[in-house]
Amino acid sequence: MKTYDYLIVGAGLFGAVFAREAKQAGKKCLVIEKRDHIAGNIYTQETEGIQVHVYGAHIFHTSNREVWDYVRQFAEFNRYTNMPVANYKGEIYNLPFNMNTFHKLWGVATPKEAKEKIEEQKRECAVGHPQNLEEQALNLVGRDVYERLVKGYTEKQWGRRATELPAFIIRRLPVRFTYDNNYFDDAYQGIPVGGYTKMVEKLFEGIEVRLGEDFLENREYYKGLADQVIYTGMIDAYFDYCFGALEYRSLRFETEILDEENHQGNAVVNYTEYEVPYTRIIEHKHFEYGTQPKTVITREYPKAWTIGDEPYYPMNDAKNAALYQKYQEAARKEGNVAFGGRLGQYRYFDMDDTVASALAYAKEMLKN
């Protein structure tokens, strides 16, 4: 007899949702996590009375009512609306590209004027069959928006010049002809009051969680504990990179406490010129409308990923898609191991995607 019905590898959002559903179905679960904390990359830690998003800004947004109702069982969400701004050479522009952006760029005041200006710029640099990201973006929004708000940020994010990036990375650029600064179109949006860690703790109530334990260091022992393994780590690492390593982009965070009440006036400010090494500065207190006497900011620096670094963004190009297919085929032969989450499925997931995917896994696996 195995001690547990399910061993869940990884105490992030996917693992937490699956474990909760399994427990509700009467299953005995063990969750192991190699980090020293739960909640994965949505982990928040209190500093100076401020909930700091340790692994970068996370704003929960969704149009899926089932997911929204589900997460609100475990946290009260505030009314935070994501309205980032861009700093280009000291000039501030609204994101996404909207009438406030176009007025700042060209002095236009009506949607008709803005559309005419964009179409004029698109005609000036139109390319019949874009061969790279730069040509694609110029076709979509013209030179002014591209050069000030897209080019430098994208090059920093991907670590390559726009002329060296494939066109398919930017299939569309959202352009709004309204004075609406809300970045997301989703019906529901907010931040858990008290932080994401508190929400994940609620999901794990009554479930055994062990921190600082690495499945890959003693996999046979851990496999022997449970009838079924839910693995949310890197699928290629599970198979010892036997087909080669899947590619990611990583991040480096530089966080500091400032002896001032309000540093930048917004939770997220993107720095879109290439010469500024970080892509954005996060001021965490603004996620919860904080009034603390001090503030905490984090600068995000994109970096190349190598084995051992934290993987953040999968490089979903044709080469990596083909490599992932090989790992998927190997995964199908693993019997009592299922692979889930953004690393197990090598897919960029927003948080609502993660919750929906975990619920779907649970529904399928627990139906018997």
Summary of the structure (lengths in Angstrom):
residues: 368
radius of gyration: 22.1
end to end distance: 19.1
largest distance: 72.7
contacts: 1168
relative contact order: 0.21
helix: 36%
strand: 22%
